Amino acid sequence: MNESTYQGGWKADKKHGYGVRKYSNGDIYRGDYKNGEMHGDGKYTFSDGDYYKGEFEDGYFQGEGKWHYADSDTYKEGTWFEDEYIGE
């Protein structure tokens, strides 16, 4: 079970507005929520230091964003759809 803590806005018993969610595995999301899902601008940092910063929709990396690898200067920047990198 991946338990987490959350601090932020609520609407109709769902995460809504800006919030910070810290997962037990060390991942952290800071950004906007809509109807309980990551939605809008945000940054998702993985426990290994990699992160995605950009647009989210319905819980997915979706829209314009940048994935940065913690162990190098390598990154992917451009359009994303349902967590998949589409390109520039």
MODELLER restraints for C-alpha pairs under 7 A, 6 or more apart:
rsr = mdl.restraints
at = mdl.atoms
rsr.add(forms.Gaussian(group=physical.xy_distance, feature=features.Distance(at['CA:2:A'], at['CA:23:A']), mean=6.62, stdev=0.5))
rsr.add(forms.Gaussian(group=physical.xy_distance, feature=features.Distance(at['CA:2:A'], at['CA:24:A']), mean=5.95, stdev=0.5))
rsr.add(forms.Gaussian(group=physical.xy_distance, feature=features.Distance(at['CA:3:A'], at['CA:23:A']), mean=6.02, stdev=0.5))
rsr.add(forms.Gaussian(group=physical.xy_distance, feature=features.Distance(at['CA:3:A'], at['CA:24:A']), mean=5.54, stdev=0.5))
rsr.add(forms.Gaussian(group=physical.xy_distance, feature=features.Distance(at['CA:4:A'], at['CA:21:A']), mean=6.63, stdev=0.5))
rsr.add(forms.Gaussian(group=physical.xy_distance, feature=features.Distance(at['CA:4:A'], at['CA:22:A']), mean=5.39, stdev=0.5))
rsr.add(forms.Gaussian(group=physical.xy_distance, feature=features.Distance(at['CA:4:A'], at['CA:23:A']), mean=4.16, stdev=0.5))
rsr.add(forms.Gaussian(group=physical.xy_distance, feature=features.Distance(at['CA:4:A'], at['CA:24:A']), mean=5.56, stdev=0.5))
rsr.add(forms.Gaussian(group=physical.xy_distance, feature=features.Distance(at['CA:5:A'], at['CA:21:A']), mean=5.61, stdev=0.5))
rsr.add(forms.Gaussian(group=physical.xy_distance, feature=features.Distance(at['CA:5:A'], at['CA:22:A']), mean=5.27, stdev=0.5))
rsr.add(forms.Gaussian(group=physical.xy_distance, feature=features.Distance(at['CA:5:A'], at['CA:23:A']), mean=6.56, stdev=0.5))
rsr.add(forms.Gaussian(group=physical.xy_distance, feature=features.Distance(at['CA:6:A'], at['CA:19:A']), mean=6.93, stdev=0.5))
rsr.add(forms.Gaussian(group=physical.xy_distance, feature=features.Distance(at['CA:6:A'], at['CA:20:A']), mean=5.66, stdev=0.5))
rsr.add(forms.Gaussian(group=physical.xy_distance, feature=features.Distance(at['CA:6:A'], at['CA:21:A']), mean=4.40, stdev=0.5))
rsr.add(forms.Gaussian(group=physical.xy_distance, feature=features.Distance(at['CA:6:A'], at['CA:22:A']), mean=6.51, stdev=0.5))
rsr.add(forms.Gaussian(group=physical.xy_distance, feature=features.Distance(at['CA:7:A'], at['CA:19:A']), mean=5.56, stdev=0.5))
rsr.add(forms.Gaussian(group=physical.xy_distance, feature=features.Distance(at['CA:7:A'], at['CA:20:A']), mean=5.38, stdev=0.5))
rsr.add(forms.Gaussian(group=physical.xy_distance, feature=features.Distance(at['CA:7:A'], at['CA:21:A']), mean=6.61, stdev=0.5))
rsr.add(forms.Gaussian(group=physical.xy_distance, feature=features.Distance(at['CA:8:A'], at['CA:18:A']), mean=5.80, stdev=0.5))
rsr.add(forms.Gaussian(group=physical.xy_distance, feature=features.Distance(at['CA:8:A'], at['CA:19:A']), mean=3.89, stdev=0.5))
rsr.add(forms.Gaussian(group=physical.xy_distance, feature=features.Distance(at['CA:8:A'], at['CA:20:A']), mean=6.26, stdev=0.5))
rsr.add(forms.Gaussian(group=physical.xy_distance, feature=features.Distance(at['CA:9:A'], at['CA:15:A']), mean=5.92, stdev=0.5))
rsr.add(forms.Gaussian(group=physical.xy_distance, feature=features.Distance(at['CA:9:A'], at['CA:16:A']), mean=5.12, stdev=0.5))
rsr.add(forms.Gaussian(group=physical.xy_distance, feature=features.Distance(at['CA:9:A'], at['CA:17:A']), mean=5.18, stdev=0.5))
rsr.add(forms.Gaussian(group=physical.xy_distance, feature=features.Distance(at['CA:9:A'], at['CA:18:A']), mean=5.97, stdev=0.5))
rsr.add(forms.Gaussian(group=physical.xy_distance, feature=features.Distance(at['CA:9:A'], at['CA:19:A']), mean=6.11, stdev=0.5))
rsr.add(forms.Gaussian(group=physical.xy_distance, feature=features.Distance(at['CA:10:A'], at['CA:16:A']), mean=4.76, stdev=0.5))
rsr.add(forms.Gaussian(group=physical.xy_distance, feature=features.Distance(at['CA:14:A'], at['CA:35:A']), mean=5.57, stdev=0.5))
rsr.add(forms.Gaussian(group=physical.xy_distance, feature=features.Distance(at['CA:14:A'], at['CA:36:A']), mean=4.59, stdev=0.5))
rsr.add(forms.Gaussian(group=physical.xy_distance, feature=features.Distance(at['CA:15:A'], at['CA:33:A']), mean=5.90, stdev=0.5))
rsr.add(forms.Gaussian(group=physical.xy_distance, feature=features.Distance(at['CA:15:A'], at['CA:34:A']), mean=6.64, stdev=0.5))
rsr.add(forms.Gaussian(group=physical.xy_distance, feature=features.Distance(at['CA:15:A'], at['CA:35:A']), mean=6.14, stdev=0.5))
rsr.add(forms.Gaussian(group=physical.xy_distance, feature=features.Distance(at['CA:15:A'], at['CA:36:A']), mean=4.23, stdev=0.5))
rsr.add(forms.Gaussian(group=physical.xy_distance, feature=features.Distance(at['CA:16:A'], at['CA:33:A']), mean=4.58, stdev=0.5))
rsr.add(forms.Gaussian(group=physical.xy_distance, feature=features.Distance(at['CA:16:A'], at['CA:34:A']), mean=4.70, stdev=0.5))
rsr.add(forms.Gaussian(group=physical.xy_distance, feature=features.Distance(at['CA:16:A'], at['CA:35:A']), mean=5.78, stdev=0.5))
rsr.add(forms.Gaussian(group=physical.xy_distance, feature=features.Distance(at['CA:16:A'], at['CA:36:A']), mean=6.06, stdev=0.5))
rsr.add(forms.Gaussian(group=physical.xy_distance, feature=features.Distance(at['CA:17:A'], at['CA:32:A']), mean=5.19, stdev=0.5))
rsr.add(forms.Gaussian(group=physical.xy_distance, feature=features.Distance(at['CA:17:A'], at['CA:33:A']), mean=5.05, stdev=0.5))
rsr.add(forms.Gaussian(group=physical.xy_distance, feature=features.Distance(at['CA:17:A'], at['CA:34:A']), mean=6.41, stdev=0.5))
rsr.add(forms.Gaussian(group=physical.xy_distance, feature=features.Distance(at['CA:18:A'], at['CA:31:A']), mean=5.33, stdev=0.5))
rsr.add(forms.Gaussian(group=physical.xy_distance, feature=features.Distance(at['CA:18:A'], at['CA:32:A']), mean=4.36, stdev=0.5))
rsr.add(forms.Gaussian(group=physical.xy_distance, feature=features.Distance(at['CA:18:A'], at['CA:33:A']), mean=6.16, stdev=0.5))
rsr.add(forms.Gaussian(group=physical.xy_distance, feature=features.Distance(at['CA:19:A'], at['CA:30:A']), mean=5.98, stdev=0.5))
rsr.add(forms.Gaussian(group=physical.xy_distance, feature=features.Distance(at['CA:19:A'], at['CA:31:A']), mean=5.64, stdev=0.5))
rsr.add(forms.Gaussian(group=physical.xy_distance, feature=features.Distance(at['CA:19:A'], at['CA:32:A']), mean=6.23, stdev=0.5))
rsr.add(forms.Gaussian(group=physical.xy_distance, feature=features.Distance(at['CA:20:A'], at['CA:29:A']), mean=5.68, stdev=0.5))
rsr.add(forms.Gaussian(group=physical.xy_distance, feature=features.Distance(at['CA:20:A'], at['CA:30:A']), mean=4.51, stdev=0.5))
rsr.add(forms.Gaussian(group=physical.xy_distance, feature=features.Distance(at['CA:20:A'], at['CA:31:A']), mean=6.58, stdev=0.5))
rsr.add(forms.Gaussian(group=physical.xy_distance, feature=features.Distance(at['CA:21:A'], at['CA:28:A']), mean=5.72, stdev=0.5))
rsr.add(forms.Gaussian(group=physical.xy_distance, feature=features.Distance(at['CA:21:A'], at['CA:29:A']), mean=5.20, stdev=0.5))
rsr.add(forms.Gaussian(group=physical.xy_distance, feature=features.Distance(at['CA:21:A'], at['CA:30:A']), mean=6.58, stdev=0.5))
rsr.add(forms.Gaussian(group=physical.xy_distance, feature=features.Distance(at['CA:22:A'], at['CA:28:A']), mean=4.57, stdev=0.5))
rsr.add(forms.Gaussian(group=physical.xy_distance, feature=features.Distance(at['CA:22:A'], at['CA:29:A']), mean=6.60, stdev=0.5))
rsr.add(forms.Gaussian(group=physical.xy_distance, feature=features.Distance(at['CA:25:A'], at['CA:47:A']), mean=6.79, stdev=0.5))
rsr.add(forms.Gaussian(group=physical.xy_distance, feature=features.Distance(at['CA:26:A'], at['CA:46:A']), mean=6.87, stdev=0.5))
rsr.add(forms.Gaussian(group=physical.xy_distance, feature=features.Distance(at['CA:26:A'], at['CA:47:A']), mean=4.66, stdev=0.5))
rsr.add(forms.Gaussian(group=physical.xy_distance, feature=features.Distance(at['CA:27:A'], at['CA:45:A']), mean=5.63, stdev=0.5))
rsr.add(forms.Gaussian(group=physical.xy_distance, feature=features.Distance(at['CA:27:A'], at['CA:46:A']), mean=4.44, stdev=0.5))
rsr.add(forms.Gaussian(group=physical.xy_distance, feature=features.Distance(at['CA:27:A'], at['CA:47:A']), mean=4.81, stdev=0.5))
rsr.add(forms.Gaussian(group=physical.xy_distance, feature=features.Distance(at['CA:28:A'], at['CA:44:A']), mean=5.82, stdev=0.5))
rsr.add(forms.Gaussian(group=physical.xy_distance, feature=features.Distance(at['CA:28:A'], at['CA:45:A']), mean=5.22, stdev=0.5))
rsr.add(forms.Gaussian(group=physical.xy_distance, feature=features.Distance(at['CA:28:A'], at['CA:46:A']), mean=6.62, stdev=0.5))
rsr.add(forms.Gaussian(group=physical.xy_distance, feature=features.Distance(at['CA:29:A'], at['CA:43:A']), mean=5.76, stdev=0.5))
rsr.add(forms.Gaussian(group=physical.xy_distance, feature=features.Distance(at['CA:29:A'], at['CA:44:A']), mean=4.38, stdev=0.5))
rsr.add(forms.Gaussian(group=physical.xy_distance, feature=features.Distance(at['CA:29:A'], at['CA:45:A']), mean=6.30, stdev=0.5))
rsr.add(forms.Gaussian(group=physical.xy_distance, feature=features.Distance(at['CA:30:A'], at['CA:42:A']), mean=5.60, stdev=0.5))
rsr.add(forms.Gaussian(group=physical.xy_distance, feature=features.Distance(at['CA:30:A'], at['CA:43:A']), mean=5.38, stdev=0.5))
rsr.add(forms.Gaussian(group=physical.xy_distance, feature=features.Distance(at['CA:30:A'], at['CA:44:A']), mean=6.53, stdev=0.5))
rsr.add(forms.Gaussian(group=physical.xy_distance, feature=features.Distance(at['CA:31:A'], at['CA:41:A']), mean=5.82, stdev=0.5))
rsr.add(forms.Gaussian(group=physical.xy_distance, feature=features.Distance(at['CA:31:A'], at['CA:42:A']), mean=3.88, stdev=0.5))
rsr.add(forms.Gaussian(group=physical.xy_distance, feature=features.Distance(at['CA:31:A'], at['CA:43:A']), mean=6.22, stdev=0.5))
rsr.add(forms.Gaussian(group=physical.xy_distance, feature=features.Distance(at['CA:32:A'], at['CA:38:A']), mean=6.02, stdev=0.5))
rsr.add(forms.Gaussian(group=physical.xy_distance, feature=features.Distance(at['CA:32:A'], at['CA:39:A']), mean=5.57, stdev=0.5))
rsr.add(forms.Gaussian(group=physical.xy_distance, feature=features.Distance(at['CA:32:A'], at['CA:40:A']), mean=5.31, stdev=0.5))
rsr.add(forms.Gaussian(group=physical.xy_distance, feature=features.Distance(at['CA:32:A'], at['CA:41:A']), mean=5.81, stdev=0.5))
rsr.add(forms.Gaussian(group=physical.xy_distance, feature=features.Distance(at['CA:32:A'], at['CA:42:A']), mean=6.06, stdev=0.5))
rsr.add(forms.Gaussian(group=physical.xy_distance, feature=features.Distance(at['CA:33:A'], at['CA:39:A']), mean=4.81, stdev=0.5))
rsr.add(forms.Gaussian(group=physical.xy_distance, feature=features.Distance(at['CA:33:A'], at['CA:40:A']), mean=6.84, stdev=0.5))
rsr.add(forms.Gaussian(group=physical.xy_distance, feature=features.Distance(at['CA:37:A'], at['CA:58:A']), mean=5.37, stdev=0.5))
rsr.add(forms.Gaussian(group=physical.xy_distance, feature=features.Distance(at['CA:37:A'], at['CA:59:A']), mean=4.84, stdev=0.5))
rsr.add(forms.Gaussian(group=physical.xy_distance, feature=features.Distance(at['CA:38:A'], at['CA:56:A']), mean=5.95, stdev=0.5))
rsr.add(forms.Gaussian(group=physical.xy_distance, feature=features.Distance(at['CA:38:A'], at['CA:57:A']), mean=6.42, stdev=0.5))
rsr.add(forms.Gaussian(group=physical.xy_distance, feature=features.Distance(at['CA:38:A'], at['CA:58:A']), mean=6.02, stdev=0.5))
rsr.add(forms.Gaussian(group=physical.xy_distance, feature=features.Distance(at['CA:38:A'], at['CA:59:A']), mean=4.43, stdev=0.5))
rsr.add(forms.Gaussian(group=physical.xy_distance, feature=features.Distance(at['CA:39:A'], at['CA:56:A']), mean=4.65, stdev=0.5))
rsr.add(forms.Gaussian(group=physical.xy_distance, feature=features.Distance(at['CA:39:A'], at['CA:57:A']), mean=4.43, stdev=0.5))
rsr.add(forms.Gaussian(group=physical.xy_distance, feature=features.Distance(at['CA:39:A'], at['CA:58:A']), mean=5.60, stdev=0.5))
rsr.add(forms.Gaussian(group=physical.xy_distance, feature=features.Distance(at['CA:39:A'], at['CA:59:A']), mean=6.23, stdev=0.5))
rsr.add(forms.Gaussian(group=physical.xy_distance, feature=features.Distance(at['CA:40:A'], at['CA:55:A']), mean=5.38, stdev=0.5))
rsr.add(forms.Gaussian(group=physical.xy_distance, feature=features.Distance(at['CA:40:A'], at['CA:56:A']), mean=5.07, stdev=0.5))
rsr.add(forms.Gaussian(group=physical.xy_distance, feature=features.Distance(at['CA:40:A'], at['CA:57:A']), mean=6.33, stdev=0.5))
rsr.add(forms.Gaussian(group=physical.xy_distance, feature=features.Distance(at['CA:41:A'], at['CA:54:A']), mean=5.54, stdev=0.5))
rsr.add(forms.Gaussian(group=physical.xy_distance, feature=features.Distance(at['CA:41:A'], at['CA:55:A']), mean=4.69, stdev=0.5))
rsr.add(forms.Gaussian(group=physical.xy_distance, feature=features.Distance(at['CA:41:A'], at['CA:56:A']), mean=6.19, stdev=0.5))
rsr.add(forms.Gaussian(group=physical.xy_distance, feature=features.Distance(at['CA:42:A'], at['CA:53:A']), mean=5.90, stdev=0.5))
rsr.add(forms.Gaussian(group=physical.xy_distance, feature=features.Distance(at['CA:42:A'], at['CA:54:A']), mean=5.67, stdev=0.5))
rsr.add(forms.Gaussian(group=physical.xy_distance, feature=features.Distance(at['CA:42:A'], at['CA:55:A']), mean=6.36, stdev=0.5))
rsr.add(forms.Gaussian(group=physical.xy_distance, feature=features.Distance(at['CA:42:A'], at['CA:56:A']), mean=6.97, stdev=0.5))
rsr.add(forms.Gaussian(group=physical.xy_distance, feature=features.Distance(at['CA:43:A'], at['CA:51:A']), mean=6.95, stdev=0.5))
rsr.add(forms.Gaussian(group=physical.xy_distance, feature=features.Distance(at['CA:43:A'], at['CA:52:A']), mean=5.68, stdev=0.5))
rsr.add(forms.Gaussian(group=physical.xy_distance, feature=features.Distance(at['CA:43:A'], at['CA:53:A']), mean=4.27, stdev=0.5))
rsr.add(forms.Gaussian(group=physical.xy_distance, feature=features.Distance(at['CA:43:A'], at['CA:54:A']), mean=6.46, stdev=0.5))
rsr.add(forms.Gaussian(group=physical.xy_distance, feature=features.Distance(at['CA:44:A'], at['CA:51:A']), mean=5.54, stdev=0.5))
rsr.add(forms.Gaussian(group=physical.xy_distance, feature=features.Distance(at['CA:44:A'], at['CA:52:A']), mean=5.28, stdev=0.5))
rsr.add(forms.Gaussian(group=physical.xy_distance, feature=features.Distance(at['CA:44:A'], at['CA:53:A']), mean=6.43, stdev=0.5))
rsr.add(forms.Gaussian(group=physical.xy_distance, feature=features.Distance(at['CA:45:A'], at['CA:51:A']), mean=4.23, stdev=0.5))
rsr.add(forms.Gaussian(group=physical.xy_distance, feature=features.Distance(at['CA:45:A'], at['CA:52:A']), mean=6.53, stdev=0.5))
rsr.add(forms.Gaussian(group=physical.xy_distance, feature=features.Distance(at['CA:49:A'], at['CA:70:A']), mean=4.95, stdev=0.5))
rsr.add(forms.Gaussian(group=physical.xy_distance, feature=features.Distance(at['CA:50:A'], at['CA:68:A']), mean=5.68, stdev=0.5))
rsr.add(forms.Gaussian(group=physical.xy_distance, feature=features.Distance(at['CA:50:A'], at['CA:69:A']), mean=4.63, stdev=0.5))
rsr.add(forms.Gaussian(group=physical.xy_distance, feature=features.Distance(at['CA:50:A'], at['CA:70:A']), mean=4.71, stdev=0.5))
rsr.add(forms.Gaussian(group=physical.xy_distance, feature=features.Distance(at['CA:51:A'], at['CA:67:A']), mean=5.71, stdev=0.5))
rsr.add(forms.Gaussian(group=physical.xy_distance, feature=features.Distance(at['CA:51:A'], at['CA:68:A']), mean=5.44, stdev=0.5))
rsr.add(forms.Gaussian(group=physical.xy_distance, feature=features.Distance(at['CA:51:A'], at['CA:69:A']), mean=6.84, stdev=0.5))
rsr.add(forms.Gaussian(group=physical.xy_distance, feature=features.Distance(at['CA:52:A'], at['CA:65:A']), mean=6.86, stdev=0.5))
rsr.add(forms.Gaussian(group=physical.xy_distance, feature=features.Distance(at['CA:52:A'], at['CA:66:A']), mean=5.56, stdev=0.5))
rsr.add(forms.Gaussian(group=physical.xy_distance, feature=features.Distance(at['CA:52:A'], at['CA:67:A']), mean=4.36, stdev=0.5))
rsr.add(forms.Gaussian(group=physical.xy_distance, feature=features.Distance(at['CA:52:A'], at['CA:68:A']), mean=6.41, stdev=0.5))
rsr.add(forms.Gaussian(group=physical.xy_distance, feature=features.Distance(at['CA:53:A'], at['CA:65:A']), mean=5.57, stdev=0.5))
rsr.add(forms.Gaussian(group=physical.xy_distance, feature=features.Distance(at['CA:53:A'], at['CA:66:A']), mean=5.39, stdev=0.5))
rsr.add(forms.Gaussian(group=physical.xy_distance, feature=features.Distance(at['CA:53:A'], at['CA:67:A']), mean=6.60, stdev=0.5))
rsr.add(forms.Gaussian(group=physical.xy_distance, feature=features.Distance(at['CA:54:A'], at['CA:64:A']), mean=5.87, stdev=0.5))
rsr.add(forms.Gaussian(group=physical.xy_distance, feature=features.Distance(at['CA:54:A'], at['CA:65:A']), mean=3.93, stdev=0.5))
rsr.add(forms.Gaussian(group=physical.xy_distance, feature=features.Distance(at['CA:54:A'], at['CA:66:A']), mean=6.26, stdev=0.5))
rsr.add(forms.Gaussian(group=physical.xy_distance, feature=features.Distance(at['CA:55:A'], at['CA:61:A']), mean=6.30, stdev=0.5))
rsr.add(forms.Gaussian(group=physical.xy_distance, feature=features.Distance(at['CA:55:A'], at['CA:62:A']), mean=5.68, stdev=0.5))
rsr.add(forms.Gaussian(group=physical.xy_distance, feature=features.Distance(at['CA:55:A'], at['CA:63:A']), mean=5.23, stdev=0.5))
rsr.add(forms.Gaussian(group=physical.xy_distance, feature=features.Distance(at['CA:55:A'], at['CA:64:A']), mean=5.67, stdev=0.5))
rsr.add(forms.Gaussian(group=physical.xy_distance, feature=features.Distance(at['CA:55:A'], at['CA:65:A']), mean=5.89, stdev=0.5))
rsr.add(forms.Gaussian(group=physical.xy_distance, feature=features.Distance(at['CA:56:A'], at['CA:62:A']), mean=4.85, stdev=0.5))
rsr.add(forms.Gaussian(group=physical.xy_distance, feature=features.Distance(at['CA:56:A'], at['CA:63:A']), mean=6.69, stdev=0.5))
rsr.add(forms.Gaussian(group=physical.xy_distance, feature=features.Distance(at['CA:60:A'], at['CA:82:A']), mean=4.99, stdev=0.5))
rsr.add(forms.Gaussian(group=physical.xy_distance, feature=features.Distance(at['CA:60:A'], at['CA:83:A']), mean=5.39, stdev=0.5))
rsr.add(forms.Gaussian(group=physical.xy_distance, feature=features.Distance(at['CA:61:A'], at['CA:80:A']), mean=6.09, stdev=0.5))
rsr.add(forms.Gaussian(group=physical.xy_distance, feature=features.Distance(at['CA:61:A'], at['CA:81:A']), mean=6.48, stdev=0.5))
rsr.add(forms.Gaussian(group=physical.xy_distance, feature=features.Distance(at['CA:61:A'], at['CA:82:A']), mean=5.80, stdev=0.5))
rsr.add(forms.Gaussian(group=physical.xy_distance, feature=features.Distance(at['CA:61:A'], at['CA:83:A']), mean=4.55, stdev=0.5))
rsr.add(forms.Gaussian(group=physical.xy_distance, feature=features.Distance(at['CA:62:A'], at['CA:80:A']), mean=4.73, stdev=0.5))
rsr.add(forms.Gaussian(group=physical.xy_distance, feature=features.Distance(at['CA:62:A'], at['CA:81:A']), mean=4.58, stdev=0.5))
rsr.add(forms.Gaussian(group=physical.xy_distance, feature=features.Distance(at['CA:62:A'], at['CA:82:A']), mean=5.64, stdev=0.5))
rsr.add(forms.Gaussian(group=physical.xy_distance, feature=features.Distance(at['CA:62:A'], at['CA:83:A']), mean=6.42, stdev=0.5))
rsr.add(forms.Gaussian(group=physical.xy_distance, feature=features.Distance(at['CA:63:A'], at['CA:79:A']), mean=5.33, stdev=0.5))
rsr.add(forms.Gaussian(group=physical.xy_distance, feature=features.Distance(at['CA:63:A'], at['CA:80:A']), mean=5.18, stdev=0.5))
rsr.add(forms.Gaussian(group=physical.xy_distance, feature=features.Distance(at['CA:63:A'], at['CA:81:A']), mean=6.49, stdev=0.5))
rsr.add(forms.Gaussian(group=physical.xy_distance, feature=features.Distance(at['CA:64:A'], at['CA:78:A']), mean=5.42, stdev=0.5))
rsr.add(forms.Gaussian(group=physical.xy_distance, feature=features.Distance(at['CA:64:A'], at['CA:79:A']), mean=4.61, stdev=0.5))
rsr.add(forms.Gaussian(group=physical.xy_distance, feature=features.Distance(at['CA:64:A'], at['CA:80:A']), mean=6.21, stdev=0.5))
rsr.add(forms.Gaussian(group=physical.xy_distance, feature=features.Distance(at['CA:65:A'], at['CA:77:A']), mean=5.83, stdev=0.5))
rsr.add(forms.Gaussian(group=physical.xy_distance, feature=features.Distance(at['CA:65:A'], at['CA:78:A']), mean=5.68, stdev=0.5))
rsr.add(forms.Gaussian(group=physical.xy_distance, feature=features.Distance(at['CA:65:A'], at['CA:79:A']), mean=6.34, stdev=0.5))
rsr.add(forms.Gaussian(group=physical.xy_distance, feature=features.Distance(at['CA:65:A'], at['CA:80:A']), mean=6.83, stdev=0.5))
rsr.add(forms.Gaussian(group=physical.xy_distance, feature=features.Distance(at['CA:66:A'], at['CA:75:A']), mean=6.85, stdev=0.5))
rsr.add(forms.Gaussian(group=physical.xy_distance, feature=features.Distance(at['CA:66:A'], at['CA:76:A']), mean=5.56, stdev=0.5))
rsr.add(forms.Gaussian(group=physical.xy_distance, feature=features.Distance(at['CA:66:A'], at['CA:77:A']), mean=4.20, stdev=0.5))
rsr.add(forms.Gaussian(group=physical.xy_distance, feature=features.Distance(at['CA:66:A'], at['CA:78:A']), mean=6.48, stdev=0.5))
rsr.add(forms.Gaussian(group=physical.xy_distance, feature=features.Distance(at['CA:67:A'], at['CA:75:A']), mean=5.35, stdev=0.5))
rsr.add(forms.Gaussian(group=physical.xy_distance, feature=features.Distance(at['CA:67:A'], at['CA:76:A']), mean=5.06, stdev=0.5))
rsr.add(forms.Gaussian(group=physical.xy_distance, feature=features.Distance(at['CA:67:A'], at['CA:77:A']), mean=6.36, stdev=0.5))
rsr.add(forms.Gaussian(group=physical.xy_distance, feature=features.Distance(at['CA:68:A'], at['CA:74:A']), mean=6.42, stdev=0.5))
rsr.add(forms.Gaussian(group=physical.xy_distance, feature=features.Distance(at['CA:68:A'], at['CA:75:A']), mean=4.44, stdev=0.5))
rsr.add(forms.Gaussian(group=physical.xy_distance, feature=features.Distance(at['CA:68:A'], at['CA:76:A']), mean=6.70, stdev=0.5))
rsr.add(forms.Gaussian(group=physical.xy_distance, feature=features.Distance(at['CA:69:A'], at['CA:75:A']), mean=5.98, stdev=0.5))
rsr.add(forms.Gaussian(group=physical.xy_distance, feature=features.Distance(at['CA:77:A'], at['CA:88:A']), mean=6.80, stdev=0.5))
rsr.add(forms.Gaussian(group=physical.xy_distance, feature=features.Distance(at['CA:78:A'], at['CA:87:A']), mean=5.17, stdev=0.5))
rsr.add(forms.Gaussian(group=physical.xy_distance, feature=features.Distance(at['CA:78:A'], at['CA:88:A']), mean=4.39, stdev=0.5))
rsr.add(forms.Gaussian(group=physical.xy_distance, feature=features.Distance(at['CA:79:A'], at['CA:85:A']), mean=6.28, stdev=0.5))
rsr.add(forms.Gaussian(group=physical.xy_distance, feature=features.Distance(at['CA:79:A'], at['CA:86:A']), mean=5.40, stdev=0.5))
rsr.add(forms.Gaussian(group=physical.xy_distance, feature=features.Distance(at['CA:79:A'], at['CA:87:A']), mean=5.40, stdev=0.5))
rsr.add(forms.Gaussian(group=physical.xy_distance, feature=features.Distance(at['CA:79:A'], at['CA:88:A']), mean=6.01, stdev=0.5))
rsr.add(forms.Gaussian(group=physical.xy_distance, feature=features.Distance(at['CA:80:A'], at['CA:86:A']), mean=5.28, stdev=0.5))
